[in-house]
Amino acid sequence: MSVMAKAYPKEFRDDVVAVVRRGQGNASQIAKDFGISEGTLSNWLKRADIEDGNRPGANDADRR
């Protein structure tokens, strides 16, 4: 039986990423504070870096 990932609103994801980028704690604690897994936060950070052009990869606009 597989578990379906919970969909989080983009605004929430962006807010969490901003907290990490401002250095308001370590990623592990921030993930716990927001009730998400460290893996989820890591994925959001990678995606945000791609979207901002700081990391190579296909952004959301390229995937459409």
ZIUR-V238840 format. One record per residue. N is the residue number from 0. RES is the residue in one letter. SS is DSSP state (2 for helix, 1 for strand, 0 for the rest). PSI is psi in degrees with one decimal (999 if undefined). Layout:
n->N res->RES ss->SS psi->PSI
n->N res->RES ss->SS psi->PSI
//
This chain:
n->0 res->M ss->0 psi->125.0
n->1 res->S ss->0 psi->154.7
n->2 res->V ss->0 psi->128.9
n->3 res->M ss->0 psi->134.3
n->4 res->A ss->0 psi->141.2
n->5 res->K ss->0 psi->134.4
n->6 res->A ss->0 psi->125.4
n->7 res->Y ss->0 psi->141.6
n->8 res->P ss->0 psi->146.4
n->9 res->K ss->2 psi->-40.5
n->10 res->E ss->2 psi->-41.6
n->11 res->F ss->2 psi->-46.9
n->12 res->R ss->2 psi->-45.2
n->13 res->D ss->2 psi->-38.6
n->14 res->D ss->2 psi->-43.9
n->15 res->V ss->2 psi->-44.7
n->16 res->V ss->2 psi->-41.1
n->17 res->A ss->2 psi->-38.9
n->18 res->V ss->2 psi->-43.9
n->19 res->V ss->2 psi->-46.3
n->20 res->R ss->2 psi->-28.7
n->21 res->R ss->0 psi->-6.2
n->22 res->G ss->0 psi->33.6
n->23 res->Q ss->0 psi->31.1
n->24 res->G ss->0 psi->173.2
n->25 res->N ss->0 psi->156.7
n->26 res->A ss->2 psi->-38.2
n->27 res->S ss->2 psi->-46.7
n->28 res->Q ss->2 psi->-39.4
n->29 res->I ss->2 psi->-42.6
n->30 res->A ss->2 psi->-45.5
n->31 res->K ss->2 psi->-44.4
n->32 res->D ss->2 psi->-35.3
n->33 res->F ss->2 psi->-0.6
n->34 res->G ss->0 psi->31.8
n->35 res->I ss->0 psi->163.9
n->36 res->S ss->0 psi->158.7
n->37 res->E ss->2 psi->-35.8
n->38 res->G ss->2 psi->-40.8
n->39 res->T ss->2 psi->-46.2
n->40 res->L ss->2 psi->-41.8
n->41 res->S ss->2 psi->-43.8
n->42 res->N ss->2 psi->-41.0
n->43 res->W ss->2 psi->-39.5
n->44 res->L ss->2 psi->-42.1
n->45 res->K ss->2 psi->-45.5
n->46 res->R ss->2 psi->-40.4
n->47 res->A ss->2 psi->-39.0
n->48 res->D ss->2 psi->-39.4
n->49 res->I ss->2 psi->-46.4
n->50 res->E ss->2 psi->-35.3
n->51 res->D ss->0 psi->-2.7
n->52 res->G ss->0 psi->13.2
n->53 res->N ss->0 psi->-3.4
n->54 res->R ss->0 psi->137.9
n->55 res->P ss->0 psi->147.9
n->56 res->G ss->0 psi->171.7
n->57 res->A ss->0 psi->125.3
n->58 res->N ss->0 psi->177.4
n->59 res->D ss->2 psi->-38.5
n->60 res->A ss->2 psi->-36.1
n->61 res->D ss->2 psi->-28.8
n->62 res->R ss->2 psi->-14.7
n->63 res->R ss->0 psi->999
//
